[in-house]
Structure formats: structure tokens, C-alpha cells
């Protein structure tokens, strides 16, 4: 974190605390501060950046909220190991505050854009471990007689494991914040639409069979149809909620 860089950036219209957090973040990603290492103290950062302690604290608070650093009272600030959660948690938190009618459908439509391609590549790229996980997901979903929340979580797990089976490391990161919200929505769907579980089992099986046979086109088409039905079920759930609230 060199002061010359931040002084140049201070001419920007962005808030100072954001500029500071960007510089610290850059230093972390460039491994100047590897996981587990201790960051300079607040006083040292104030001196390096030539800014107030308030701006430094706001920047550090932002990085802590993102899961990039850990502030230990009496010991200092330490860089945390970068994980998938570091990337996906901020998006998940944002979506959690925006789940109204429009955003429920946005979630459905986002899945319709992303997941058919995931099914396509899962058929081409899966390995034996992927098939084992998906087989267990199918068995658990079929056997489940639990509450709607359990059904929703089992449903979601199948789709996340399918993303892993695509062997594209970005796909699970894209789906994770979306699917962490899906169980709440799916629980409501299972409660509102009597045929929802039967439909999920049927279409998960069709997708699974196509993936096993490495038929990429059939896998994609099955996912498209599955998510088309999911959209219809989401609409029914929202209509039921509106009727109950009126």
C-alpha cells in the first residue's frame, strides 16, 4: 500500500474510504499481505494514506464485512483466506434485501439464462464423483417426506452439484448466492403448489439421465423445460400469497 498510489487516486470523486479499501484489497490480491498476515495498524495507515482515522476505519469495516479481513480486538487486523464465500456473500446479502415479487421472478429468469448451459457442460465434463453426488441428491429428494424447507434444500443441492459437475469453477460462484436464496422461495412454492415435488423429481431425473448419458443437448433442453415449469410454479405461489394478503 504505497502512499503515492493513493494520493493520485484521491483526485477521484469516489469516497476516500472506498479508495482506501480498494488499495488494501489490491495489496491482498497481489499477495503483499498473504492469508494470516497482519495488516499495519490504523495509525500507520492514517500516516501512509494521509487521511483521518474515520476514513481508515470505514474502509476496514467494509473489508471485514466482505470477509476479507478479521479485526481481533487488542491484537490487530489479519488477512483471511479468500474463499468462494468472500465473493458470493456480498451478493447474497444484497439479494436478501430485495426479494419482493419482481426479484423472485428475476431469480427465476437468471436461472433460466445460466442453468441450461450448466446442464449442457455437466453432461460433457462430469466425472464419477459428480455422478455419485447427483445420485445421492436424487435418492434423498425422492425419499424425502420432511417439511417444505427440507425439500427446498435437497432440490437446491442437486442444482449446485450439477454446477460443480460442469467443471467450470466460475459456475458454482455464480449460482451460490442465487441458490442460497432459493430455498426460501422454493419452500413457499412447495407449500403453495401441490404438484411441485412430483414435478421436481420427474425433471431432475430427466436432467440426471441425460447428464449420465453425456447427451449435452438433451440435458440443456430438459433443464429449460424444468425451469419453465419452475416459473409457472413461482407465479402460482405469488398469486396465492397475494390472495392470502388481500
Secondary structure, 3 states (H helix, E strand, C coil): CCHHHHHHHCCCCCCHHHHHHHHHHHHHHCCCCCCCCECCCHHHHHHHHCCCHHHHHHHHHHHHHCCCEEEECCCEEEECCCCHHHHHHHHHHHHHCCCCHHHHHHHHHHHHHHHHHHHHHHHHHCCHHHHHHHHHHHHHHHHCCCCHHHHHHHHHHHHHHHHHHCCCHHHHHHHHHHHHHHHHHHHHHHHHCCCHHHHHHHHHHHHHHHHHCCCHHHHHHHHHHHHHHHHHHHHHHHHHHHHHHC
